[in-house]
Amino acid sequence: MALSPIYDPEAVKPMEEELHRVGVKSLRTPEEVDQAISQAGTALVVINSVCGCAAGGARPGVMLALQCERIPNRLATVFAGVNRDAVEQARSHMPGVMPSSPCIALFKNGVPVHVLERRHIEMMDASSVAEHLCQAFLEHCEAPGPSIPAEEFKRIIPVNQCGSNIPLM
């Protein structure tokens, strides 16, 4: 049974598209989540959110980390409150991790090897998130970075919108 969105998908589109600009693909179904995570190699899965720490730390931090010299093979995001079934499936791949959004997980061969939960992200700025992720990428990933050319990355202006402005369904 598909869970209905809590937030208007059109209202969160700028927050979702921000990650698309750096090569992160939106996953909308549990099957897409399983496929992205279970393939050999590495997968970054971002549980995106409308909250301020997603805007201030998580999304900009992920974007900056993808400028690292090594990055995951697959880059994916699910949106909490919108793609609810996909979010639940992503969380099912992280046993022992409390459900939170935002949340950023690096998987290697289907196993989580590095997770930043909301409680971590809340205490970090974008540079700290990027530094944390880049270290994990250097340790676990083999794909060459960056995800997009540096010149293109410099033209991106992060969306700084809080969830209090997002209408509920």
C-alpha positions in Angstrom: 0.0 0.0 0.0 1.5 3.3 -1.1 1.8 6.0 1.6 0.4 9.4 0.5 2.7 12.4 0.5 2.6 14.7 3.6 4.2 17.6 1.6 3.2 19.0 -1.7 5.7 17.4 -4.2 5.7 20.6 -6.3 6.5 22.8 -3.2 9.6 20.7 -2.4 10.8 20.5 -6.0 13.5 23.1 -5.6 15.0 21.2 -2.7 14.9 18.0 -4.7 16.3 19.6 -7.9 19.2 21.0 -5.9 20.7 17.6 -5.6 19.8 16.7 -9.2 22.2 19.5 -10.3 25.2 17.6 -9.0 24.1 14.2 -10.4 22.0 12.8 -7.6 19.0 10.8 -8.9 15.6 10.8 -7.1 14.3 7.3 -6.2 10.6 7.1 -5.9 9.8 3.4 -5.2 11.1 0.8 -2.8 12.2 -1.2 -5.8 14.4 1.6 -7.1 15.9 2.0 -3.6 16.7 -1.8 -3.4 18.3 -1.7 -6.9 20.5 1.3 -6.1 21.7 0.0 -2.8 22.1 -3.7 -3.6 24.3 -3.4 -6.7 28.0 -4.0 -6.4 30.1 -1.0 -5.6 29.1 2.1 -3.6 25.9 4.1 -3.3 25.2 7.4 -1.6 21.6 7.7 -0.4 20.4 11.0 0.9 17.2 11.1 2.8 16.3 14.7 1.9 14.1 16.9 4.1 12.3 20.2 4.3 14.0 21.1 7.7 16.6 23.8 8.2 19.5 21.5 8.8 18.8 19.9 5.4 19.1 23.3 3.8 22.0 24.6 5.9 24.1 21.5 6.2 23.0 18.3 4.5 22.2 19.3 0.9 25.0 21.8 0.5 27.4 19.4 2.3 26.5 16.5 -0.1 26.9 18.8 -3.1 30.3 20.0 -1.9 31.4 16.4 -1.1 30.7 15.4 -4.6 33.5 17.6 -5.7 35.9 15.1 -4.0 38.4 13.3 -6.1 36.6 10.0 -5.4 32.9 9.6 -5.2 30.3 6.8 -5.0 29.3 4.8 -8.1 25.6 5.7 -7.6 24.1 8.9 -6.2 20.5 8.8 -5.0 18.0 10.6 -2.9 14.6 10.0 -1.4 12.4 12.8 0.0 11.0 12.4 3.5 7.3 13.3 3.6 7.0 12.9 -0.2 8.4 9.5 -1.4 7.4 7.8 1.9 7.6 4.2 0.7 11.0 4.8 -0.8 12.2 6.5 2.4 11.0 3.6 4.5 12.8 1.1 2.2 16.0 3.1 2.4 15.8 3.1 6.2 15.3 -0.6 6.2 18.8 -1.0 4.8 20.2 0.8 7.8 19.6 -1.5 10.8 20.3 0.1 14.1 20.1 3.6 12.7 17.2 5.7 14.2 14.8 7.0 11.5 15.7 10.6 10.9 15.7 13.1 8.1 17.9 14.4 6.8 20.1 11.3 6.8 23.1 10.5 4.6 24.3 7.0 4.1 27.1 5.5 2.1 26.7 1.9 1.2 29.3 -0.5 -0.1 28.1 -3.7 -1.7 24.7 -3.2 0.0 26.1 -2.6 3.5 26.1 0.8 5.2 29.7 1.8 5.8 29.1 5.5 6.9 25.9 7.2 8.1 25.3 10.8 9.2 22.0 11.0 11.0 20.1 14.2 11.7 21.6 14.4 15.2 25.0 14.6 13.6 24.0 16.9 10.8 22.3 19.4 13.2 25.7 20.0 14.8 27.6 20.5 11.5 27.7 23.1 8.8 28.0 22.3 5.1 31.8 22.2 5.1 31.9 19.8 8.0 29.3 17.5 6.3 31.4 17.6 3.1 34.6 16.9 5.0 33.1 13.9 6.7 31.7 12.5 3.5 34.8 13.1 1.5 36.8 11.2 4.0 34.3 8.3 3.7 34.5 8.5 -0.1 38.3 8.4 -0.1 38.2 5.3 2.2 35.4 3.4 0.4 34.9 4.6 -3.1 36.7 4.2 -6.4 34.7 6.2 -8.9 36.5 9.4 -10.1 35.1 12.7 -8.9 33.8 15.3 -9.1 30.2 14.5 -10.1 30.1 17.7 -12.2 32.8 20.1 -13.3 34.0 22.7 -10.7 33.0 25.6 -13.0 29.4 24.3 -13.2 29.4 23.6 -9.4 30.4 27.2 -8.7 27.3 28.5 -10.5 24.9 26.6 -8.1 23.2 28.7 -5.5 21.8 26.4 -2.7 18.1 26.6 -1.8 17.8 28.0 1.7 14.2 27.3 2.5 12.8 26.0 5.7 9.9 23.5 6.0 7.7 26.1 7.7 7.0 27.5 4.3 6.0 24.1 2.7 2.3 23.4 2.6 1.0 20.0 3.9 -1.2 17.9 1.7 
